[in-house]
Amino acid sequence: MSVSPSNEGAGSTLFFYQSNRLEILADHLCLLLSDWPLLPLAREIIVVPHHGMAQWLSLHIAEKKSIAANITFPLPARFLGEISEHTLHSHRKNQVDEQGLLWRTYKVLLEFSQEKPAREIKEYLKDDADSSKRYQLAASIGAVFDSYTVYRPDIIAEWDKGGGEGWQPELWRRVSKTLFHKASLARQFQDELAAGQLAESLPRRCFLFGLGSLPPISLDLLMELGRYMELHFFHCSPCMEYWGDILTEKQIARSLRKQTAKTIRPSPQYRETGNPLLSSWGKVGQEFLQQLMAYDIDIQQHYDYADNSTLLGRVQNHIVKLIDGTVSAKQTREHFVADPSLQFHLCHSPLREVQVLYNRLLDFFSADKDLTAGDILITAPDISVYAEAIRAVFTSETPVQIPFSITDRPMSSEAATVQAFPDLLLLLSGRCTAPEVLALLEYFPVQCRFHLDSASLSRLQRWVNKTGIRWGLDSDHRRLFSSADFSANSWQAGIDRLLLGYFMGDGTDCSYDSLYPCPEAISGEADLLGSLSSFIEQIHTWQQRIREPQRGEEWAELLLQLLAAFFEQGADEYGYSRVTETILAFAEQVSEAELNEALPWKVVETHIQKHLNEMPSGHPFLSGKVSCCNMVPMRTVPFKIICLLGMQESAFPRAQQTFSFDLIQQNPRIGDRDRKNDDRYLFLESMLSARDIFYISWIGRSQRDNEVIPPSVVVSELLDYINRCFPQSDPAPGDLLQKEHPLQPFSPHNFTSIYLAESFGSEWLPAANQSRAPSFFTRPIKTRDPGPVDLDRLVRFWRNPARFFLEERLGMKLHLDKMALAETEHFALDYLELYLLKNEIICRQTRKDSDAAAWETIRQTGRLPQGEFGTIVQKNITAATQPILTVLNRVCRSPVEPLEVDLDIGKHRLTGQLSRLYDTGRITWRSGRTRSSELLELWIHHLVLQVLAPEPDVPVHSLHVNIDRIYQLGSINDAEQHLILLLDNYMEGAGRPIHFFPETSQKWARAKPEKKMQEAHKTWHGTSRAEGEKEDAAHTLLFAEETDLFNEEFVGLSNIFVTIFEHLEVTDAGA
């Protein structure tokens, strides 16, 4: 087939082709390129609405012609700008864009706000010391002015002539003085074009492909160009009939109400919806069609129909033919059972959406052997919400890994330097909290710059916790944010303590120059300590350098130095160059605006951060893999399968930022951009671009309480349309099409044939097949000769045998070493902090430290709140520890050196050291109430003391003091046999979990015989007021599914407490 311009040589050289399928339009374009080529070295111009469309079209041309070369694909604005620049001999640097308008507005805004028309602006700019309000308002005004030049050139023309009311015209004239802007350039180009003065300098021809919407001024220019150059317009329209005048059902109802109010007989026959979906979603395309029909053009239609045997095909054909399928449809539910062309999936989270989609894709590949990854598009209102889930699920260690590519993510997600640089800018002007500073050190380029690695970060975090660093570089830095004038808990204080501790060594318990050493940095860690000190010093230096406002070019120079000071370029070349480009662009914009004013740091920080978080343009959209991207208007190209994620009501259509002074919003016209209408039309285009399957997914239930979350209004309208197309079906087709998925991927429902959401996840099948969770431990571990038993390990075992087994025998960590970093100084202490401080005060005063010296040492470590808060805490702790100290001062007379333990007892050898000895016996204390684990520790140490029989140096007497009780143990018959029992069960517990639970066993032992099991169950399971012992992590892991928990072994081992209580003497601490 040969295609040729039918009216070549006639007055008009504008050719208009229309179809519902981009492939058909692209085929006609390829025929034109082949049958009517330009001269060999001439470049073809194909104007496209988006870079993604350009990539798809380029691939299509290459497939049809075997090559696609010497073709340029400009966007409409760039095409018109370049052609006007060439023909009018204007210079682009004299043209102003949105960024130029921003800085020019910023330049004049402060002075302009003092004038009478700008009272609102003056009021808004009050209390704006850092000029952040001024910058934000300038950015908003600049964006609105820029939109005026495109969508309201008539208003701009009136303002340029001195007209207009209010503050905007006068501000516009000041901003745009002596500059070219889009509206003036378009006027000049259009005037000279109409006068016939530019025809010879125009290209021979141009193709406009896939443009679904254009500003009226751009469309006017293109149509005017069509009089002087060959212009081929390939327009993708969803409907072959004229649908420019169809109305939505709401619009018809509103019109009828108005007629009724005017007592005019309604005439609904002249008001039709055509197809309800098209009238509801197609406003953008409808207005563009109305704009096109205003010109005298002949349309060549090349429409095609979808496969009418599928539900998706029928809905698409209804739209193409402008048919209302709800009028006469009589289909029944059987049509939906085996039709996968339209799918609706409800999930509980983004991760579950991706997991379900992955299984469905495997199903699609299984059903269609010709399907490739490049035939599938995954898109969402914000793909960054799903990026990590897609990466985790699609690359997991499963039999089938689906290749994919993700685009449309902010620059900050592409490179560590781009992500970290805004964090650094915020840090320099902020409080420098511990979490913020250490978070910056987690970026690889920063680590390389300061000779750190990921392994050293855990050490740094431990140092920060131990030294009590919270926020602030030093006391001077703190005064910038509060009236506080102290250095405790600052970075400087913490590093000084680390340095002092490193040089003084461990075991030093004295301060130097009011600084208490922290010996956390051990030998060999000097380099790490030096790197931390250098990093904090750099922050301090730069925090001072940014305080004074500077001109734009000076800021740019400083920012480049800042980048080099904190980031290693070789560790992230791409990210480093992107940040550099952003800084240089900022300097160029400020220079072009002739802004010589010194800018505060906040303005610079906000501007750089904003631009580093922008979406990069021109990234590959199609890569032969599953394409994952944002839902972007005018980039909808055909795929066999199109999958929409995140289509809940709150996410789509997306909200549009509006400004109260925006004249476009106040008086909308045909052709204006509207985010919600753009999204509705985008949904329509997406559905029509799906050739085989249109897949829709949304978060339909809350993962917290299973509350229903409604889908997007466009999804609801589609489901409602399908229901109305099949009114005889029961249940409704929409209910049959929607598949609600379980919260978890291992739910048995995912693997039953009667359930519509089958899973291919073999990794989840074992969990789904379990009627209950399997026992964690099933058979004993063979133990080698353990050698001597350490006394401390024996005590640790009996404090919690289950935890000991998991940690010591299986090497598990039940608690992460990483602790949450605090970012404010203490104002009040939590229970654990109070407990530790009480114990330290007791320890220091039993060592005969004075009360004042003990508290001064604690204050120097930064663990005590400052000021009056600290005084209150000190008084409360003193009052709480006084009863214990009174008893200890009475009984702790002369300390005795610890006893070395080396006992051959039974089949065991017990070694270790017995401390806390006095001439009155062994004495311990606790600043709270005594727990069962401490009674076991008291019992074990007392048995060892008696077996050692150290008298007369130390009496066989053990005493434990808490806030209100004194526990005492004296001479015990058969102490050696009791110790052997503990050692035998220690050896047994090293090979398997034993049924001994300290709190539960103690309650069992204390209870009356008839209530023992009742008390055990109560303590184990807990009550509404107290958590049960089963909630301990080790007990949950080992005994959650245990059915015979309180068995004979439990009873036998719990009798240890019976023996303890038989020998234990308890008295009141005040007695």
Backbone hydrogen bonds, N-H to C=O, Kabsch-Sander energy under -0.5 kcal/mol:
donor,donor_aa,acceptor,acceptor_aa,energy
8,E,5,P,-1.2
10,A,7,N,-2.3
13,T,226,G,-1.6
15,F,13,T,-0.5
15,F,231,L,-3.1
16,F,298,D,-0.8
17,Y,233,F,-3.3
18,Q,300,Q,-2.9
19,S,235,H,-1.8
25,L,21,R,-1.6
26,A,22,L,-2.9
27,D,23,E,-2.2
28,H,24,I,-2.0
29,L,25,L,-2.1
30,C,26,A,-2.4
31,L,27,D,-2.0
32,L,28,H,-2.0
33,L,29,L,-2.3
34,S,30,C,-2.1
35,D,31,L,-3.1
36,W,32,L,-2.3
42,A,39,L,-1.9
44,E,70,N,-2.0
46,I,44,E,-0.5
46,I,72,T,-2.6
47,V,45,I,-0.5
47,V,207,F,-3.5
48,V,74,P,-2.0
54,A,50,H,-1.8
55,Q,51,H,-2.1
56,W,52,G,-2.2
57,L,53,M,-2.7
58,S,54,A,-2.4
59,L,55,Q,-2.1
60,H,56,W,-2.1
61,I,57,L,-2.7
62,A,58,S,-2.3
63,E,59,L,-2.1
64,K,60,H,-2.1
65,K,61,I,-3.2
66,S,62,A,-1.5
72,T,44,E,-2.6
79,F,75,L,-2.8
80,L,76,P,-2.7
81,G,77,A,-2.2
82,E,78,R,-2.9
83,I,79,F,-2.5
84,S,80,L,-2.1
85,E,81,G,-2.2
86,H,82,E,-2.3
87,T,83,I,-2.3
88,L,84,S,-2.8
89,H,85,E,-0.7
90,S,85,E,-0.6
94,N,91,H,-1.6
95,Q,92,R,-1.8
96,V,180,F,-2.2
101,L,97,D,-2.6
102,L,98,E,-2.0
103,W,99,Q,-2.0
104,R,100,G,-2.2
105,T,101,L,-2.4
106,Y,102,L,-2.5
107,K,103,W,-2.0
108,V,104,R,-1.5
109,L,105,T,-1.7
110,L,106,Y,-0.6
112,F,108,V,-2.6
113,S,109,L,-2.2
114,Q,111,E,-1.2
115,E,112,F,-1.9
118,A,115,E,-1.3
119,R,116,K,-0.9
122,K,118,A,-2.3
123,E,119,R,-2.4
124,Y,120,E,-2.2
125,L,121,I,-2.1
126,K,123,E,-1.1
131,S,128,D,-1.2
135,Y,131,S,-2.2
136,Q,132,S,-2.4
137,L,133,K,-2.7
138,A,134,R,-2.3
139,A,135,Y,-2.6
140,S,136,Q,-2.1
141,I,137,L,-2.9
142,G,138,A,-2.7
143,A,139,A,-2.1
144,V,140,S,-2.2
145,F,141,I,-3.1
146,D,142,G,-2.2
147,S,143,A,-1.9
148,Y,144,V,-2.0
149,T,145,F,-1.8
150,V,146,D,-0.7
150,V,147,S,-0.6
151,Y,147,S,-3.3
152,R,148,Y,-2.6
156,I,152,R,-1.9
157,A,153,P,-2.5
158,E,154,D,-2.0
159,W,155,I,-2.5
160,D,156,I,-2.8
161,K,157,A,-1.2
162,G,159,W,-2.1
163,G,158,E,-2.5
170,E,166,G,-0.6
171,L,167,W,-2.1
172,W,168,Q,-2.9
173,R,169,P,-2.2
174,R,170,E,-1.6
175,V,171,L,-2.2
176,S,172,W,-2.8
177,K,173,R,-0.6
179,L,176,S,-2.0
180,F,94,N,-2.0
185,L,181,H,-2.6
186,A,182,K,-2.5
187,R,183,A,-2.2
188,Q,184,S,-2.6
189,F,185,L,-2.6
190,Q,186,A,-2.7
191,D,187,R,-2.5
192,E,188,Q,-2.4
193,L,189,F,-2.2
194,A,190,Q,-2.5
195,A,191,D,-1.6
196,G,193,L,-1.6
197,Q,192,E,-2.1
198,L,192,E,-0.5
201,S,198,L,-1.1
202,L,199,A,-1.2
206,C,230,E,-2.4
207,F,45,I,-2.7
208,L,232,H,-3.7
209,F,47,V,-3.1
209,F,207,F,-0.6
210,G,208,L,-0.5
210,G,234,F,-2.3
211,L,234,F,-0.5
212,G,210,G,-0.7
217,I,150,V,-0.6
218,S,215,P,-0.6
219,L,215,P,-2.3
220,D,216,P,-2.5
221,L,217,I,-1.9
222,L,218,S,-2.3
223,M,219,L,-2.5
224,E,220,D,-2.1
225,L,221,L,-2.3
226,G,222,L,-1.6
227,R,224,E,-1.4
228,Y,225,L,-1.9
229,M,225,L,-1.8
230,E,204,R,-2.4
231,L,13,T,-2.9
231,L,229,M,-0.5
232,H,206,C,-2.5
233,F,15,F,-3.7
233,F,231,L,-0.6
234,F,208,L,-3.8
234,F,232,H,-0.7
235,H,17,Y,-3.4
235,H,233,F,-0.8
236,C,234,F,-0.5
237,S,19,S,-2.2
237,S,235,H,-0.8
240,M,320,V,-2.4
241,E,320,V,-0.6
243,W,241,E,-0.6
246,I,243,W,-1.0
247,L,272,E,-2.2
252,I,248,T,-2.3
253,A,249,E,-2.3
254,R,250,K,-2.6
255,S,251,Q,-2.3
256,L,252,I,-2.5
257,R,253,A,-1.9
258,K,254,R,-1.9
259,Q,255,S,-2.2
260,T,256,L,-2.5
261,A,257,R,-2.2
262,K,258,K,-1.2
263,T,260,T,-1.5
264,I,259,Q,-2.6
270,Y,267,S,-1.7
271,R,268,P,-2.1
275,N,273,T,-0.8
279,S,275,N,-2.6
280,S,276,P,-1.7
281,W,277,L,-2.7
282,G,278,L,-1.9
286,Q,282,G,-2.9
287,E,283,K,-2.6
288,F,284,V,-1.9
289,L,285,G,-2.2
290,Q,286,Q,-2.1
291,Q,287,E,-2.1
292,L,288,F,-2.4
293,M,289,L,-2.5
294,A,290,Q,-0.7
294,A,291,Q,-0.8
295,Y,292,L,-2.0
297,I,295,Y,-1.5
300,Q,16,F,-2.6
301,Q,299,I,-0.7
302,H,18,Q,-2.8
308,N,306,A,-0.7
310,T,307,D,-1.3
314,R,310,T,-2.2
315,V,311,L,-2.3
316,Q,312,L,-2.5
317,N,313,G,-2.5
318,H,314,R,-2.2
319,I,315,V,-1.5
320,V,316,Q,-2.4
321,K,317,N,-2.6
322,L,319,I,-0.8
323,I,318,H,-3.4
325,G,323,I,-1.0
327,V,324,D,-1.6
329,A,325,G,-0.6
331,Q,725,C,-0.6
335,H,332,T,-1.5
336,F,333,R,-2.3
337,V,333,R,-0.6
337,V,334,E,-0.5
339,D,336,F,-1.0
343,Q,694,F,-2.3
344,F,737,L,-1.1
345,H,696,I,-2.6
346,L,739,K,-2.6
347,C,698,W,-2.3
353,E,349,S,-2.2
354,V,350,P,-2.1
355,Q,351,L,-2.4
356,V,352,R,-2.7
357,L,353,E,-2.4
358,Y,354,V,-2.7
359,N,355,Q,-1.8
360,R,356,V,-2.1
361,L,357,L,-2.7
362,L,358,Y,-1.9
363,D,359,N,-1.8
364,F,360,R,-2.5
365,F,361,L,-2.8
366,S,362,L,-2.0
367,A,363,D,-2.0
368,D,364,F,-2.2
369,K,367,A,-0.5
371,L,368,D,-1.4
374,G,624,G,-0.6
375,D,372,T,-1.6
376,I,373,A,-1.5
377,L,641,I,-2.4
378,I,627,S,-3.7
379,T,377,L,-0.5
379,T,643,C,-2.9
380,A,629,C,-1.4
385,V,382,D,-1.4
386,Y,383,I,-1.2
387,A,383,I,-1.1
388,E,384,S,-0.5
390,I,386,Y,-2.9
391,R,387,A,-2.4
392,A,388,E,-2.3
393,V,389,A,-2.8
394,F,390,I,-2.6
395,T,391,R,-1.0
396,S,393,V,-0.8
398,T,396,S,-2.5
401,Q,399,P,-0.5
402,I,394,F,-0.6
402,I,400,V,-0.5
405,S,626,V,-2.3
407,T,628,C,-2.6
411,M,614,E,-2.4
412,S,612,L,-0.6
413,S,410,P,-1.8
414,E,411,M,-1.7
415,A,411,M,-0.9
419,Q,415,A,-1.8
420,A,416,A,-2.6
421,F,417,T,-2.4
423,D,419,Q,-0.6
424,L,420,A,-2.2
425,L,421,F,-2.2
426,L,422,P,-2.2
427,L,423,D,-2.2
428,L,424,L,-2.3
429,S,425,L,-0.9
430,G,427,L,-1.1
434,A,470,R,-2.5
437,V,433,T,-2.4
438,L,434,A,-2.2
439,A,435,P,-1.9
440,L,436,E,-1.5
441,L,437,V,-1.2
442,E,439,A,-1.0
443,Y,440,L,-1.3
447,Q,443,Y,-2.2
448,C,444,F,-2.6
449,R,445,P,-1.6
450,F,446,V,-1.7
451,H,448,C,-1.0
452,L,447,Q,-3.0
456,S,453,D,-0.8
457,L,453,D,-0.6
457,L,454,S,-0.8
458,S,454,S,-0.6
459,R,455,A,-0.6
460,L,456,S,-2.1
461,Q,457,L,-2.5
462,R,458,S,-1.9
463,W,459,R,-2.4
464,V,460,L,-2.4
465,N,461,Q,-2.2
466,K,462,R,-2.7
467,T,463,W,-2.5
468,G,464,V,-0.7
468,G,465,N,-0.5
469,I,464,V,-1.6
470,R,489,N,-3.2
471,W,489,N,-1.2
472,G,431,R,-2.4
478,R,474,D,-1.9
479,R,475,S,-1.4
480,L,477,H,-1.3
481,F,478,R,-1.9
482,S,478,R,-1.6
490,S,487,S,-1.8
491,W,472,G,-2.6
492,Q,473,L,-2.1
494,G,490,S,-2.2
495,I,491,W,-2.5
496,D,492,Q,-2.3
497,R,493,A,-2.0
498,L,494,G,-2.0
499,L,495,I,-2.7
500,L,496,D,-2.4
501,G,497,R,-2.4
502,Y,498,L,-2.2
503,F,499,L,-2.0
504,M,500,L,-2.4
505,G,501,G,-1.9
508,T,505,G,-0.8
509,D,507,G,-0.5
512,Y,515,L,-2.8
515,L,512,Y,-0.8
518,C,497,R,-2.4
520,E,518,C,-1.4
521,A,518,C,-0.6
522,I,520,E,-1.0
525,E,522,I,-1.9
529,L,525,E,-2.3
530,G,526,A,-2.5
531,S,527,D,-2.4
532,L,528,L,-2.2
533,S,529,L,-2.3
534,S,530,G,-2.5
535,F,531,S,-2.3
536,I,532,L,-2.4
537,E,533,S,-2.1
538,Q,534,S,-2.2
539,I,535,F,-2.0
540,H,536,I,-2.3
541,T,537,E,-2.4
542,W,538,Q,-2.7
543,Q,539,I,-2.4
544,Q,540,H,-1.3
545,R,541,T,-1.5
546,I,542,W,-1.4
547,R,544,Q,-1.1
550,Q,599,L,-1.8
555,W,551,R,-2.5
556,A,552,G,-2.4
557,E,553,E,-1.9
558,L,554,E,-2.2
559,L,555,W,-3.0
560,L,556,A,-2.1
561,Q,557,E,-1.8
562,L,558,L,-2.7
563,L,559,L,-2.5
564,A,560,L,-1.9
565,A,561,Q,-1.8
566,F,562,L,-1.4
567,F,563,L,-1.8
568,E,445,P,-1.3
569,Q,567,F,-0.7
571,A,568,E,-1.1
572,D,568,E,-0.5
572,D,569,Q,-1.4
576,Y,572,D,-2.5
577,S,573,E,-2.3
578,R,574,Y,-2.2
579,V,575,G,-2.2
580,T,576,Y,-2.2
581,E,577,S,-2.7
582,T,578,R,-2.0
583,I,579,V,-2.2
584,L,580,T,-2.5
585,A,581,E,-2.5
586,F,582,T,-1.9
587,A,583,I,-2.0
588,E,584,L,-2.3
589,Q,585,A,-2.5
590,V,586,F,-2.2
591,S,587,A,-2.0
592,E,588,E,-2.7
593,A,589,Q,-1.7
594,E,591,S,-1.6
595,L,590,V,-2.1
596,N,594,E,-1.0
599,L,550,Q,-3.9
603,V,600,P,-0.6
604,V,600,P,-1.5
605,E,601,W,-3.1
606,T,602,K,-2.4
607,H,603,V,-2.2
608,I,604,V,-2.6
609,Q,605,E,-2.4
610,K,606,T,-2.2
611,H,607,H,-2.0
612,L,608,I,-2.0
613,N,609,Q,-1.1
614,E,611,H,-0.8
626,V,403,P,-2.1
627,S,376,I,-1.9
628,C,405,S,-2.4
629,C,378,I,-2.2
631,M,380,A,-1.8
632,V,630,N,-0.9
635,R,632,V,-1.3
637,V,635,R,-0.8
639,F,689,S,-1.6
640,K,375,D,-0.7
641,I,375,D,-2.1
642,I,693,I,-2.1
643,C,377,L,-3.1
644,L,695,Y,-3.4
645,L,379,T,-2.5
645,L,643,C,-0.5
647,M,697,S,-2.2
648,Q,646,G,-0.6
649,E,710,P,-2.3
651,A,648,Q,-1.5
652,F,648,Q,-1.5
662,D,659,F,-1.7
663,L,661,F,-0.6
666,Q,662,D,-1.6
667,N,663,L,-1.9
672,D,669,R,-1.8
678,D,674,D,-2.9
679,D,675,R,-2.3
680,R,676,K,-2.1
681,Y,677,N,-2.4
682,L,678,D,-2.2
683,F,679,D,-2.2
684,L,680,R,-1.9
685,E,681,Y,-2.8
686,S,682,L,-2.4
687,M,683,F,-2.3
688,L,684,L,-2.3
689,S,685,E,-1.5
690,A,686,S,-0.7
690,A,687,M,-0.7
691,R,639,F,-2.5
691,R,689,S,-0.6
692,D,640,K,-2.7
693,I,640,K,-2.2
694,F,341,S,-3.3
695,Y,642,I,-2.9
695,Y,693,I,-0.5
696,I,343,Q,-2.5
697,S,644,L,-2.4
698,W,345,H,-2.0
700,G,347,C,-1.5
700,G,698,W,-1.2
701,R,347,C,-1.6
702,S,707,E,-2.4
703,Q,348,H,-0.6
706,N,702,S,-1.9
709,I,700,G,-3.0
712,S,647,M,-2.7
716,S,712,S,-2.3
717,E,713,V,-2.3
718,L,714,V,-1.9
719,L,715,V,-2.5
720,D,716,S,-2.6
721,Y,717,E,-2.3
722,I,718,L,-2.2
723,N,719,L,-2.3
724,R,720,D,-2.4
725,C,721,Y,-1.7
726,F,722,I,-1.0
726,F,723,N,-0.6
728,Q,331,Q,-0.5
729,S,726,F,-1.4
735,D,732,A,-0.9
736,L,732,A,-1.5
737,L,733,P,-2.4
738,Q,734,G,-1.5
739,K,344,F,-2.7
740,E,738,Q,-0.6
741,H,346,L,-2.6
741,H,739,K,-0.6
747,S,744,Q,-1.2
750,N,747,S,-1.8
751,F,748,P,-1.9
752,T,749,H,-0.8
755,Y,752,T,-1.3
758,E,756,L,-0.5
759,S,750,N,-1.9
762,S,760,F,-1.7
764,W,761,G,-1.6
765,L,761,G,-0.6
765,L,762,S,-0.6
768,A,764,W,-1.9
769,N,765,L,-2.1
770,Q,766,P,-0.6
770,Q,767,A,-0.7
771,S,769,N,-0.5
781,I,991,G,-3.4
789,V,909,R,-3.7
790,D,788,P,-0.6
791,L,911,T,-2.7
794,L,790,D,-2.2
795,V,791,L,-2.2
796,R,792,D,-2.6
797,F,793,R,-2.3
798,W,794,L,-1.8
799,R,795,V,-1.6
800,N,796,R,-1.0
800,N,797,F,-0.7
804,F,800,N,-2.4
805,F,801,P,-2.3
806,L,802,A,-2.0
807,E,803,R,-2.7
808,E,804,F,-2.8
809,R,804,F,-0.8
809,R,805,F,-1.1
810,L,805,F,-1.4
812,M,806,L,-2.7
814,L,812,M,-0.6
827,F,828,A,-0.6
834,L,830,D,-2.5
835,Y,831,Y,-2.5
836,L,832,L,-2.5
837,L,833,E,-2.2
838,K,834,L,-2.6
839,N,835,Y,-2.3
840,E,836,L,-2.1
841,I,837,L,-2.5
842,I,838,K,-2.3
843,C,839,N,-2.7
844,R,840,E,-2.8
845,Q,841,I,-2.3
846,T,842,I,-2.0
847,R,843,C,-1.1
848,K,845,Q,-1.1
849,D,844,R,-2.6
854,A,850,S,-2.5
855,W,851,D,-2.1
856,E,852,A,-2.2
857,T,853,A,-2.1
858,I,854,A,-1.8
859,R,855,W,-2.3
860,Q,856,E,-2.0
861,T,857,T,-1.0
862,G,859,R,-1.3
863,R,858,I,-1.3
866,Q,826,H,-0.7
869,F,866,Q,-0.9
870,G,866,Q,-0.7
871,T,867,G,-1.6
872,I,868,E,-2.3
873,V,869,F,-2.2
874,Q,870,G,-2.7
875,K,871,T,-2.3
876,N,872,I,-2.4
877,I,873,V,-2.6
878,T,874,Q,-2.4
879,A,875,K,-2.3
880,A,876,N,-2.1
881,T,877,I,-2.4
882,Q,878,T,-1.2
885,L,881,T,-2.7
886,T,882,Q,-2.4
887,V,883,P,-1.6
888,L,884,I,-2.7
889,N,885,L,-3.0
890,R,886,T,-0.9
890,R,887,V,-0.5
891,V,887,V,-1.8
892,C,888,L,-3.3
893,R,891,V,-1.6
896,V,917,L,-2.8
899,L,914,L,-2.5
901,V,912,G,-2.9
902,D,900,E,-0.5
903,L,910,L,-3.2
905,I,903,L,-0.8
905,I,908,H,-2.5
908,H,905,I,-2.0
910,L,903,L,-3.0
911,T,789,V,-2.7
912,G,901,V,-1.8
914,L,899,L,-3.0
915,S,913,Q,-0.6
917,L,896,V,-0.6
918,Y,921,G,-2.7
919,D,894,S,-1.9
921,G,918,Y,-1.7
922,R,957,H,-2.6
923,I,916,R,-2.0
923,I,921,G,-0.5
924,T,959,L,-2.6
926,R,961,V,-2.2
934,E,931,R,-0.6
935,L,931,R,-1.6
936,L,932,S,-1.9
937,E,933,S,-1.9
938,L,934,E,-2.7
939,W,935,L,-2.3
940,I,936,L,-2.6
941,H,937,E,-2.3
942,H,938,L,-1.9
943,L,939,W,-2.3
944,V,940,I,-2.1
945,L,941,H,-2.4
946,Q,942,H,-2.4
947,V,943,L,-2.3
948,L,944,V,-2.5
949,A,945,L,-1.6
953,D,950,P,-1.3
957,H,955,P,-2.3
958,S,969,L,-2.3
959,L,922,R,-2.8
960,H,967,Y,-2.9
961,V,924,T,-2.1
962,N,965,R,-2.6
963,I,928,G,-1.1
966,I,1067,T,-2.5
967,Y,960,H,-3.2
968,Q,1065,E,-2.5
969,L,958,S,-2.3
970,G,1063,H,-0.5
975,A,972,I,-0.9
978,H,974,D,-2.0
979,L,975,A,-2.1
980,I,976,E,-2.4
981,L,977,Q,-2.2
982,L,978,H,-1.7
983,L,979,L,-2.2
984,D,980,I,-2.9
985,N,981,L,-2.0
986,Y,982,L,-1.5
987,M,983,L,-2.1
988,E,984,D,-1.9
989,G,985,N,-2.6
990,A,986,Y,-0.9
991,G,988,E,-1.4
992,R,988,E,-1.1
996,F,994,I,-1.9
1001,S,997,F,-3.7
1002,Q,998,P,-2.2
1003,K,999,E,-2.2
1004,W,1000,T,-2.3
1005,A,1001,S,-2.3
1006,R,1002,Q,-2.1
1007,A,1003,K,-1.6
1011,K,1008,K,-2.0
1012,K,1008,K,-0.7
1012,K,1009,P,-0.8
1015,E,1011,K,-2.4
1016,A,1012,K,-2.1
1017,H,1013,M,-2.5
1018,K,1014,Q,-2.0
1019,T,1015,E,-2.5
1020,W,1016,A,-2.4
1021,H,1017,H,-2.7
1022,G,1018,K,-2.0
1023,T,1026,A,-2.6
1028,G,1021,H,-0.6
1029,E,1019,T,-2.1
1030,K,1020,W,-2.2
1031,E,1028,G,-1.6
1032,D,1029,E,-1.5
1036,T,1032,D,-2.8
1037,L,1033,A,-2.0
1038,L,1034,A,-2.1
1039,F,1035,H,-2.8
1040,A,1036,T,-1.1
1042,E,1039,F,-1.4
1045,L,1043,T,-0.8
1047,N,1045,L,-1.4
1051,V,1047,N,-2.0
1052,G,1048,E,-2.5
1053,L,1049,E,-2.8
1054,S,1050,F,-2.3
1055,N,1051,V,-1.0
1056,I,1053,L,-1.6
1057,F,1054,S,-1.1
1058,V,1054,S,-0.9
1059,T,1055,N,-2.2
1060,I,1056,I,-2.1
1061,F,1057,F,-2.9
1062,E,1058,V,-1.5
1063,H,1059,T,-1.1
1063,H,1060,I,-0.9
1064,L,1060,I,-1.3
1065,E,968,Q,-2.6
1066,V,1064,L,-0.5
1067,T,966,I,-2.3
1069,A,964,D,-1.8
1071,A,1068,D,-1.7
